[in-house]
Amino acid sequence: MKLVEYWRWRYRNPATGRICRTMFQLTTDEAADLYPEPQRIEGSMVLREVDDEAVDTTPDVFRPLPDDSEGSPLQQQDARPGKRRVAKHG
């Protein structure tokens, strides 16, 4: 197990020029990849224990579902307003 520092960050939005703050904590490397010139917000650090041998499953979590002829139940809507197709289960 190793200890990793997670911080909330302050950065300038390049599109608007406004100073923004992250809603969640990131490591220094994550913040540097996502935001231009991020600055730590003092007092926001969380120290987490991370298992060195843990397997990263993130790519599998966000993997798209295989295509099928019906599509997902959320996508099964008839073109006519107010009508929905019922998903077949079986």
C-alpha positions in Angstrom: 0.0 0.0 0.0 1.2 3.5 -0.8 -0.2 6.9 0.2 -1.3 9.2 -2.6 -2.2 12.9 -2.2 -5.5 14.1 -3.8 -6.2 17.8 -4.0 -9.0 20.1 -5.2 -7.6 22.4 -7.9 -8.0 26.0 -9.1 -7.4 26.8 -12.8 -8.2 29.5 -15.4 -10.8 28.4 -18.0 -9.1 29.2 -21.3 -12.5 29.8 -23.1 -13.9 32.3 -20.6 -10.8 33.5 -18.6 -12.6 32.8 -15.3 -11.0 31.1 -12.3 -12.6 27.8 -11.7 -12.3 25.1 -9.0 -12.6 21.3 -9.4 -15.5 19.7 -7.6 -13.5 16.6 -6.8 -9.9 15.7 -5.8 -7.3 14.8 -8.3 -3.6 13.8 -8.1 -1.0 16.2 -9.3 -0.5 14.2 -12.5 -4.2 14.0 -13.2 -4.7 17.8 -12.7 -1.7 18.6 -14.9 -3.2 16.5 -17.7 -6.7 18.0 -17.5 -6.2 21.7 -16.7 -3.9 24.5 -17.8 -1.6 25.6 -14.9 -3.6 24.1 -12.1 -3.0 25.4 -8.5 -3.7 23.4 -5.4 -6.4 24.7 -3.1 -4.8 24.7 0.4 -6.6 22.7 3.0 -8.3 20.4 0.5 -5.8 17.5 0.5 -7.1 14.0 1.1 -4.5 11.3 1.7 -5.6 7.9 0.3 -4.1 4.5 0.6 -3.7 2.9 -2.8 -3.0 -0.8 -3.4 0.1 -1.1 -5.6 -1.1 -4.4 -6.9 -4.7 -3.3 -7.7 -5.8 -3.9 -11.3 -7.2 -0.9 -13.2 -10.7 -1.9 -14.4 -11.7 1.6 -15.7 -11.4 0.6 -19.4 -13.7 -2.3 -18.9 -16.3 -0.3 -16.9 -16.8 2.2 -19.8 -16.7 -0.4 -22.6 -19.7 0.0 -25.0 -22.2 -2.8 -25.0 -22.2 -5.1 -28.0 -24.5 -4.1 -30.9 -27.6 -6.1 -31.3 -30.7 -5.9 -33.6 -32.9 -4.4 -30.9 -30.5 -1.8 -29.3 -30.6 -1.0 -25.7 -34.0 -0.5 -23.9 -33.2 3.2 -23.4 -32.7 3.7 -27.1 -35.9 1.8 -28.2 -38.3 4.6 -28.9 -40.6 4.7 -31.8 -40.3 7.6 -34.2 -43.8 8.7 -33.4 -44.1 11.0 -30.4 -45.6 9.5 -27.3 -45.1 5.9 -28.5 -42.4 3.6 -27.1 -41.4 0.1 -28.1 -41.3 -2.5 -25.4 -38.1 -4.4 -25.0 -38.3 -8.1 -25.5 -36.9 -10.2 -22.6 -36.5 -13.8 -22.8 
